[in-house]
């Protein structure tokens, strides 16, 4: 249950897993955002050689800069490749390796806690999910992982403004992809079984409405109905016709509409009260959903209030 899989339990301590002293600190890091099971970094390296000492997390490195020649020594094997934008390398937990490149390199690093991968596998009904092993990948194009990484970095550049639910949905999609396509024995995840009952849906909806102001976690919602996060997303979408993340956004906008018409609070205060990062996020989502800004909605409401004689 959630108590056994809290975000504190799977937050990766970068202080214990930093690269060699020759490696600079990340340009951006999600470490302080508390995303469940994943740390996202944006790194810029000058021409260098550095060593991964065998971390206790899985590492996906996505090349996002100009082409470079990259050399990897892994065990007794050395590989060299011309690495292009969108190429990914996957280094499973515990695998030590040395990397060398003679030109400046730009990477997105995705660090996945093995317990998070196991959690997704086991809660998805995969037999022996705790024994799942990922394969070592060196410089291979992978559009899906690249796109998920870019979306996570976009969220990172806004300091997690969209919220944990969005970031953790992306992380869950990433892990599900790895389990299905990049395990030593790729898994065929079993069907999720029966659909969510009406009672379960109402339980989740009530929780969302009670917690709109909070930074709701995907794992919290999935745990309410004892499903893995990836199955929960699928089952919720089947029942509601919309993803959990988009449903939460819709409910926040609807709550904001009510407050704009019924309260005298400022738009910024209302945005925070309903769970948006700031006023600009409320404005963007309200305009996308309803074609009107909060300011215009309030002005329209007030201009149509009958004047007292």
C-alpha positions as CSV (number, residue, x, y, z in Angstrom):
1,X,0.0,0.0,0.0
2,X,1.0,3.6,-0.2
3,X,2.5,3.6,3.3
4,X,5.1,1.1,2.0
5,X,5.8,3.1,-1.2
6,X,5.9,6.7,0.0
7,X,7.9,9.2,-2.1
8,X,10.4,9.5,0.8
9,X,11.2,5.8,0.5
10,X,12.2,6.1,-3.1
11,X,13.8,9.5,-3.5
12,X,17.3,9.1,-4.7
13,X,20.0,10.8,-2.6
14,X,22.2,12.4,-5.3
15,X,24.8,13.1,-2.6
16,X,25.5,9.4,-2.4
17,X,25.3,8.8,-6.2
18,X,27.2,11.7,-7.7
19,X,29.5,11.1,-10.6
20,X,33.3,11.3,-10.3
21,X,34.8,14.6,-9.1
22,X,35.5,15.5,-12.7
23,X,31.8,15.6,-13.5
24,X,30.1,19.0,-13.0
25,X,26.9,19.4,-11.0
26,X,23.7,19.1,-13.0
27,X,22.3,22.3,-14.7
28,X,18.8,21.3,-13.5
29,X,17.7,18.6,-11.1
30,X,14.3,17.4,-9.8
31,X,15.8,16.2,-6.5
32,X,14.0,18.8,-4.4
33,X,10.7,18.2,-6.1
34,X,10.1,14.8,-4.5
35,X,8.9,13.0,-7.6
36,X,8.2,9.4,-6.8
37,X,10.9,6.9,-7.9
38,X,12.7,9.1,-10.4
39,X,15.2,11.9,-10.4
40,X,15.6,14.0,-13.6
41,X,18.7,15.9,-14.4
42,X,19.9,18.1,-17.3
43,X,23.7,17.9,-17.6
44,X,26.3,19.6,-19.7
45,X,29.8,18.0,-19.9
46,X,32.9,19.4,-21.5
47,X,35.3,16.9,-23.2
48,X,35.9,14.5,-20.4
49,X,36.3,11.0,-19.0
50,X,34.1,10.0,-16.0
51,X,33.1,6.9,-14.2
52,X,29.8,5.5,-13.0
53,X,30.8,3.4,-10.0
54,X,27.8,1.1,-10.1
55,X,24.9,3.0,-8.6
56,X,21.9,1.5,-6.9
57,X,19.6,3.1,-9.4
58,X,19.0,2.5,-13.1
59,X,20.3,5.3,-15.3
60,X,19.0,6.4,-18.7
61,X,21.0,9.0,-20.5
62,X,19.4,10.8,-23.5
63,X,21.7,12.8,-25.8
64,X,20.2,16.1,-26.7
65,X,23.1,18.0,-28.2
66,X,25.1,18.0,-31.4
67,X,26.6,14.7,-32.5
68,X,29.6,13.5,-30.5
69,X,31.9,10.4,-30.5
70,X,31.2,8.5,-27.3
71,X,33.2,5.6,-25.8
72,X,31.9,3.3,-23.1
73,X,34.0,0.7,-21.2
74,X,31.7,-1.7,-19.5
75,X,33.4,-4.7,-17.9
76,X,36.0,-5.9,-20.4
77,X,34.1,-4.5,-23.4
78,X,34.7,-1.1,-25.0
79,X,32.1,0.3,-27.4
80,X,32.5,3.5,-29.5
81,X,29.7,5.2,-31.4
82,X,28.7,8.4,-33.1
83,X,25.9,9.6,-30.8
84,X,23.2,11.7,-32.3
85,X,20.3,13.6,-30.8
86,X,17.7,11.3,-29.4
87,X,20.1,8.4,-28.8
88,X,19.7,6.8,-25.4
89,X,22.0,4.7,-23.2
90,X,20.6,2.5,-20.3
91,X,22.9,1.5,-17.5
92,X,21.2,-0.9,-15.1
93,X,21.7,-0.6,-11.3
94,X,25.0,-2.0,-10.1
95,X,26.8,-1.8,-13.4
96,X,30.0,0.1,-13.3
97,X,31.3,1.8,-16.5
98,X,33.7,4.5,-17.8
99,X,32.7,7.0,-20.4
100,X,34.8,9.2,-22.6
101,X,34.0,11.9,-25.1
102,X,36.3,14.5,-26.8
103,X,33.6,17.1,-27.4
104,X,31.1,18.9,-25.2
105,X,28.1,16.8,-24.5
106,X,24.5,17.6,-23.5
107,X,22.4,14.9,-21.7
108,X,19.2,14.4,-19.9
109,X,19.7,11.8,-17.2
110,X,16.8,9.8,-15.8
111,X,17.6,8.0,-12.6
112,X,15.1,5.3,-11.7
113,X,14.8,3.7,-8.3
114,X,14.7,-0.2,-8.8
115,X,12.0,-0.4,-6.1
116,X,9.8,1.8,-8.2
117,X,10.3,-0.4,-11.2
118,X,9.6,-3.5,-9.1
119,X,6.5,-1.8,-7.7
120,X,5.1,-1.1,-11.1
121,X,5.8,-4.7,-12.3
122,X,4.4,-6.4,-9.2
123,X,1.3,-4.2,-9.0
124,X,0.7,-4.9,-12.7
125,X,0.5,-8.6,-11.9
126,X,3.9,-9.5,-13.4
127,X,5.2,-12.8,-11.9
128,X,8.5,-12.4,-10.1
129,X,8.5,-8.6,-10.6
130,X,11.2,-8.3,-8.0
131,X,13.5,-10.3,-10.2
132,X,13.1,-8.1,-13.3
133,X,16.4,-7.1,-14.9
134,X,16.9,-4.4,-17.4
135,X,19.3,-4.7,-20.4
136,X,22.3,-2.6,-20.9
137,X,21.8,-0.3,-23.9
138,X,24.6,1.9,-25.5
139,X,23.7,4.7,-27.9
140,X,20.5,3.5,-29.5
141,X,17.7,5.7,-30.9
142,X,14.5,5.5,-29.0
143,X,11.8,8.1,-29.8
144,X,9.4,7.2,-27.0
145,X,12.0,7.4,-24.2
146,X,13.4,10.6,-25.8
147,X,9.9,12.3,-25.8
148,X,9.2,11.2,-22.2
149,X,12.6,12.6,-21.1
150,X,12.0,15.9,-22.9
151,X,8.5,16.3,-21.3
152,X,10.0,15.6,-17.9
153,X,12.7,18.3,-18.5
154,X,10.1,20.7,-19.6
155,X,8.3,20.1,-16.3
156,X,11.6,20.5,-14.5
157,X,12.3,23.9,-16.1
158,X,9.1,25.2,-14.5
159,X,10.2,23.8,-11.1
160,X,7.4,21.2,-11.2
161,X,4.6,23.8,-11.7
162,X,2.3,21.3,-13.3
163,X,2.5,19.0,-10.2
164,X,3.5,15.5,-9.2
165,X,0.6,13.9,-10.8
166,X,1.8,14.9,-14.3
167,X,5.5,14.1,-13.7
168,X,4.7,10.7,-12.1
169,X,2.4,9.8,-15.0
170,X,5.3,10.3,-17.3
171,X,7.6,8.3,-15.1
172,X,5.1,5.5,-14.9
173,X,4.8,5.5,-18.7
174,X,8.6,5.3,-18.9
175,X,8.9,2.4,-16.5
176,X,6.1,0.5,-18.3
177,X,7.9,0.9,-21.6
178,X,11.1,-0.4,-20.0
179,X,9.4,-3.4,-18.6
180,X,7.8,-4.3,-21.9
181,X,10.6,-3.6,-24.2
182,X,14.0,-3.4,-22.4
183,X,14.0,-6.2,-19.8
184,X,16.3,-9.2,-20.1
185,X,13.0,-11.2,-20.5
186,X,10.6,-8.6,-21.8
187,X,7.3,-8.8,-20.0
188,X,3.8,-9.2,-21.4
189,X,1.9,-7.4,-18.7
190,X,-1.4,-9.2,-17.9
191,X,-4.7,-7.4,-18.5
192,X,-5.8,-5.2,-15.6
193,X,-8.8,-7.4,-14.9
194,X,-12.2,-6.0,-14.1
195,X,-13.0,-2.3,-14.6
196,X,-13.2,0.1,-11.7
197,X,-16.6,-0.1,-10.0
198,X,-18.8,2.9,-9.7
199,X,-18.1,2.9,-6.0
200,X,-14.3,2.9,-6.6
201,X,-14.7,5.8,-9.2
202,X,-16.7,7.8,-6.7
203,X,-14.1,7.2,-4.0
204,X,-11.3,8.5,-6.2
205,X,-13.3,11.5,-7.4
206,X,-14.2,12.4,-3.8
207,X,-10.5,12.2,-2.8
208,X,-9.5,14.4,-5.7
209,X,-12.2,17.0,-4.9
210,X,-11.1,17.0,-1.2
211,X,-7.5,17.4,-2.1
212,X,-7.5,19.8,-5.1
213,X,-5.3,22.3,-3.2
214,X,-2.7,19.6,-2.6
215,X,0.0,18.4,-5.0
216,X,-1.8,15.1,-5.7
217,X,0.4,12.1,-6.4
218,X,-0.5,9.4,-9.0
219,X,0.5,6.7,-6.5
220,X,-1.9,8.1,-3.9
221,X,-4.8,7.8,-6.4
222,X,-3.8,4.3,-7.6
223,X,-3.4,3.1,-4.0
224,X,-7.0,4.1,-3.2
225,X,-8.2,1.2,-5.5
226,X,-5.2,-1.1,-5.0
227,X,-3.9,-0.8,-8.6
228,X,-0.5,-0.2,-10.1
229,X,-0.2,3.4,-11.3
230,X,-0.1,2.4,-15.0
231,X,-3.3,0.2,-14.7
232,X,-5.0,2.9,-12.7
233,X,-4.4,5.5,-15.4
234,X,-5.9,3.1,-18.0
235,X,-8.9,2.1,-15.9
236,X,-9.6,5.7,-14.9
237,X,-9.5,6.8,-18.6
238,X,-11.8,4.0,-19.6
239,X,-14.3,5.0,-16.9
240,X,-14.1,8.8,-17.2
241,X,-13.0,9.3,-20.8
242,X,-10.1,11.4,-19.6
243,X,-6.7,10.8,-17.8
244,X,-6.4,11.4,-14.1
245,X,-4.2,14.4,-14.7
246,X,-6.6,16.1,-17.1
247,X,-9.5,15.3,-14.8
248,X,-7.7,17.0,-11.9
249,X,-7.0,20.1,-14.1
250,X,-10.7,20.2,-15.2
251,X,-11.9,20.1,-11.5
252,X,-9.5,22.8,-10.5
253,X,-10.7,25.1,-13.3
254,X,-14.3,24.4,-12.4
255,X,-13.6,25.2,-8.7
256,X,-11.9,28.4,-9.8
257,X,-14.9,29.4,-12.0
258,X,-17.2,29.1,-9.0
259,X,-14.8,31.1,-6.7
260,X,-14.4,33.8,-9.4
261,X,-18.1,34.4,-9.5
262,X,-18.9,33.9,-5.8
263,X,-15.9,35.4,-3.9
264,X,-14.0,38.6,-3.8
265,X,-10.6,36.9,-3.6
266,X,-8.0,37.9,-6.1
267,X,-7.3,35.7,-9.1
268,X,-3.9,34.8,-7.7
269,X,-5.4,33.7,-4.4
270,X,-8.0,31.6,-6.2
271,X,-5.3,30.0,-8.4
272,X,-3.4,28.9,-5.3
273,X,-6.5,27.8,-3.4
274,X,-7.6,25.4,-6.2
275,X,-4.1,23.9,-6.6
276,X,-2.5,25.7,-9.5
277,X,1.1,26.8,-9.2
278,X,0.3,30.4,-9.9
279,X,-2.2,32.7,-11.7
280,X,-0.6,32.1,-15.1
281,X,-1.3,28.4,-14.9
282,X,-4.9,28.9,-14.0
283,X,-5.3,31.4,-16.9
284,X,-3.7,29.0,-19.4
285,X,-5.9,26.0,-18.5
286,X,-9.1,28.0,-18.2
287,X,-8.6,29.5,-21.6
288,X,-7.8,26.1,-23.1
289,X,-10.9,24.5,-21.6
290,X,-13.4,27.4,-21.8
291,X,-12.0,29.9,-24.2
292,X,-12.0,32.7,-21.6
293,X,-9.5,34.1,-19.0
294,X,-10.2,34.4,-15.3
295,X,-10.2,38.2,-15.6
296,X,-12.6,38.2,-18.5
297,X,-14.9,35.8,-16.7
298,X,-15.0,37.9,-13.6
299,X,-15.5,41.1,-15.6
300,X,-18.4,39.5,-17.5
301,X,-20.0,38.2,-14.3
302,X,-19.8,41.6,-12.6
303,X,-21.1,43.5,-15.7
304,X,-24.2,41.3,-15.8
305,X,-25.1,41.7,-12.1
306,X,-28.2,43.9,-11.9
307,X,-27.5,47.2,-10.2
308,X,-29.5,48.0,-7.0
309,X,-31.9,50.9,-7.2
